[in-house]
Amino acid sequence: MSNDVLILAERVDDRIALVSSELCGIGKKLANEKGGSLVALLLGGPGTNDLAKGLISLGADKVLSAEADILTGYNNSAYVKVVDSAVNEVDPAIFLVGCTSVGRDIAPRIAFRHGASYANDCIELSLEDGMLCAVRPVYAGNAISHVRSKGTSINMASIRLKAFPLTDVEEGRAGEQVQIDVSIEAGELKMNFIESRQVESEGVRLEDAEYVVSGGRGLGGPEPFQQLAELGKLLKAAVGASRAAVDAGWVPTHMQVGQTGKIVSPMLYIAVGISGAMQHMVGAGPSKNIVAINTDAEAPIFQRARYGIVGDYKKVIPALTKKFKDLLEN
Ligand SMILES: Cc1cc2nc3c(=O)[nH]c(=O)nc-3n(C[C@H](O)[C@H](O)[C@H](O)COP(=O)(O)OP(=O)(O)OC[C@H]3O[C@@H](n4cnc5c(N)ncnc54)[C@H](O)[C@@H]3O)c2cc1C
């Protein structure tokens, strides 16, 4: 086994996804401590080889790029095959992925194949006696678990989005690029990628938002989401929702925050008429500051909120919107 750290970078459309920068930052730190190199792997359709070069300026000493039509959309049999052969080739001490839909799907498959230890959704990573130590929130962030790999195989982890800083870009940095030959017969694939559909949405993306205003069952129907949208527009915030509001058909699924929705980590999360169920807090918990507006002073959300307003949203939201408007306009 080498002392190298391998990261699985990702692309979004025609750019390298931000998580790749976060992975490069922590990957480089661990590689330096291990005395190895940082190797970055990028898979995708046309344009991937060109995009992959950018990973060198993010700190990768070596970049492996796999470009093929078959890798355009995420097809787990094709991706796992390529990632697995890259892991065999690099034989890294540590392999990191993002806790994204791709990373979460690939990592356990690779860990199983290599008998590797795997810590999911980590917010801190360090080395102790050469072994990977991880800090990960569990039970919707109500407890923090510290784990240490004891494996002799690869130490693997996925990192929570936005938990690690972006790395500095160093233009003109030297590094090696190797283009991987992708030879996958259609018959080898257990499933075919059909299409991906982009959801049309206005304003800031929930995952990237610095401010989020979310509504729950307490709003009583779809109309009040318009009020949240007004407040959101004022704060340049994205609007989210609890699953109860989504299941009721008040708002579309892509707005759902939580275990089966999106994980957000804004600076400010305003939860309106949301009780704070564990499954919701899995998605909202990483927020730096939570403000809860709820009629029930005993609602669990208040235990996680920095500021709480016990009151009816019908009174609180218009008053809050007016106050923000006054403050922002003057
Ligand atoms: C496997 C699984 C996965 C799940 N995944 C998710 C997920 O991804 N995301 C998610 O959100 N949930 C998820 N859930 C559902 C979760 O358990 C809760 O049922 C859900 O989060 C509750 O949504 P809520 O807080 O909007 O509704 P409720 O729990 O009904 O809370 C409504 C709140 O509104 C308050 N309220 C009522 N009227 C007003 C008013 N006028 N003004 C202010 N406050 C008011 C009430 O006091 C109450 O606290 C999942 C559940 C399971 C089993």
The ligand as an ORCA input file, in Angstrom:
! r2SCAN-3c Opt
* xyz 0 1
  C     -37.758      7.497      6.808
  C     -38.232      8.899      7.045
  C     -37.606      9.911      6.374
  C     -38.010     11.232      6.581
  N     -37.383     12.244      5.912
  C     -37.722     13.525      6.172
  C     -37.047     14.605      5.543
  O     -36.152     14.428      4.704
  N     -37.421     15.856      5.872
  C     -38.420     16.141      6.775
  O     -38.707     17.320      7.020
  N     -39.083     15.115      7.370
  C     -38.769     13.826      7.072
  N     -39.490     12.827      7.663
  C     -40.710     13.170      8.412
  C     -40.449     13.648      9.835
  O     -40.400     12.551     10.701
  C     -41.569     14.604     10.305
  O     -42.807     13.933     10.181
  C     -41.663     15.898      9.520
  O     -40.382     16.526      9.475
  C     -42.653     16.832     10.197
  O     -42.767     17.991      9.435
  P     -43.229     19.343     10.136
  O     -42.244     19.724     11.184
  O     -43.488     20.307      9.038
  O     -44.645     18.945     10.739
  P     -45.086     18.737     12.249
  O     -44.199     17.791     12.962
  O     -46.537     18.428     12.199
  O     -44.856     20.174     12.910
  C     -45.603     21.293     12.589
  C     -45.208     22.372     13.594
  O     -45.861     23.589     13.238
  C     -46.218     24.251     14.445
  N     -47.299     25.179     14.118
  C     -48.623     24.885     13.923
  N     -49.289     26.003     13.592
  C     -48.383     27.018     13.577
  C     -48.471     28.410     13.323
  N     -49.645     28.977     12.990
  N     -47.346     29.160     13.397
  C     -46.163     28.606     13.749
  N     -46.021     27.278     14.025
  C     -47.126     26.503     13.928
  C     -46.605     23.142     15.384
  O     -46.490     23.555     16.733
  C     -45.593     22.046     15.024
  O     -44.450     22.123     15.855
  C     -39.089     11.516      7.463
  C     -39.706     10.459      8.150
  C     -39.290      9.180      7.943
  C     -39.966      8.068      8.693
*
